[in-house]
């Protein structure tokens, strides 16, 4: 029922490559394609285990990335942030 305008996929225990593979498994479903974030190309894949799912100093970098990505401010994004935009398909 949620209609997100932006979507960050960062599952615990998965690196960036594994996250991409899992998202590709649902990419052809009708409900996924109907999400505004997917239709508008506002989906980001992040290595959640490294950046969001463990407390510590990297959480600050993850927050900087989130602020930069959501607000269209690439200069705020840490250069070594493990993320990829999900290509529109």
ABEGO torsion letter per residue (X at the ends): XBBBABBBBBBBGBBAAAAAAAAAAAAABAAAAABAAAAAGBBBBBBAAAAAABBEAAAAAAAAAAAAAAAGBAAABBAABBBBBBBBX
